[in-house]
Amino acid sequence: MTQPSPEAPSLADRLAGIRQQIAEAAATAKRDPAVVTLVAVAKTFPAEAVAEALAAGQRHFGENRVQEGMAKYPPLRETHPDLVLHLIGPLQTNKVKQAVAHFDVIHTLDRESLAQELAKEFEKSGRRLPCFVQVNTGEEPQKAGCAPQEADAFIAACRALDLPVVGLMCIPPAEEEPAPHFALLNKIAKRNGLDQLSMGMSSDFETAVMLGATHVRVGSAIFGGRSYPAP
Ligand SMILES: *Cc1c(COP(=O)(O)O)cnc(C)c1O
């Protein structure tokens, strides 16, 4: 008699597990789990994987490259018009037009030149996407995001351009405790009257939820390990 091998959890199981963990972390922090949006980061995974997540009820997806988002989602939107696509990777000014046409939320507004291009394109296209200002909380020279000490002025500049800034986003340094970075982001958001926080990934989304995240960006814990590194 052979032992039945334990079944590997399906994508739907993994999604359900993460939603459960979000709910528990929110409960611990006495926060309403309904205010936390799970953004499933599908970068490097094919449209079939996104379709599987859609079938399991997932609606918010994240991509870090404009090109990949443009290629993958238009057919999926035809069957799921309520799909919401988040741009979570660096945005070059020459890709702004395509980004505004194909994405619904921008998480990586981090510099004046980009703010100006977005303002122009929102005006031209009539699409005004909610924007998160990315803050480089770890002040890592190679990382995108405005410096924490420049955040207040940059947020004010974005508002002066009439951009719909809804919150802040950060990616803590890989080798550090994420909690102080999440707490710093929360503090900068509060003093600027912003109530949305895009923070937390597969390894630290529960900590992020406890510290006020409204959007967690979870990739590998849903879709599995990526077979090639995303830039
Ligand atoms: C890839 C990526 C994620 C998801 O990372 P995982 O560790 O796979 O959950 C979140 N945020 C950004 C900005 C990313 O590029």
The ligand as an SDF file (V2000), in Angstrom:
LIG
                    3D

 15 15  0  0  0  0  0  0  0  0999 V2000
    8.2370   41.7120   -6.9900 C   0  0  0  0  0  0  0  0  0  0  0  0
    7.7090   42.7870   -6.1210 C   0  0  0  0  0  0  0  0  0  0  0  0
    6.8720   42.4780   -5.0310 C   0  0  0  0  0  0  0  0  0  0  0  0
    6.4860   41.0740   -4.6400 C   0  0  0  0  0  0  0  0  0  0  0  0
    7.5940   40.4230   -4.0890 O   0  0  0  0  0  0  0  0  0  0  0  0
    7.4680   38.9530   -3.4240 P   0  0  0  0  0  0  0  0  0  0  0  0
    8.6250   38.8910   -2.5150 O   0  0  0  0  0  0  0  0  0  0  0  0
    7.5280   37.9910   -4.5420 O   0  0  0  0  0  0  0  0  0  0  0  0
    6.1760   38.9140   -2.7030 O   0  0  0  0  0  0  0  0  0  0  0  0
    6.3840   43.5410   -4.2790 C   0  0  0  0  0  0  0  0  0  0  0  0
    6.6930   44.8200   -4.5730 N   0  0  0  0  0  0  0  0  0  0  0  0
    7.4890   45.1520   -5.6030 C   0  0  0  0  0  0  0  0  0  0  0  0
    7.7820   46.5840   -5.8660 C   0  0  0  0  0  0  0  0  0  0  0  0
    8.0210   44.1490   -6.4080 C   0  0  0  0  0  0  0  0  0  0  0  0
    8.8190   44.4880   -7.4490 O   0  0  0  0  0  0  0  0  0  0  0  0
  1  2  1  0
  2  3  1  0
  2 14  2  0
  3  4  1  0
  3 10  2  0
  4  5  1  0
  5  6  1  0
  6  7  2  0
  6  8  1  0
  6  9  1  0
 10 11  1  0
 11 12  2  0
 12 13  1  0
 12 14  1  0
 14 15  1  0
M  END
$$$$
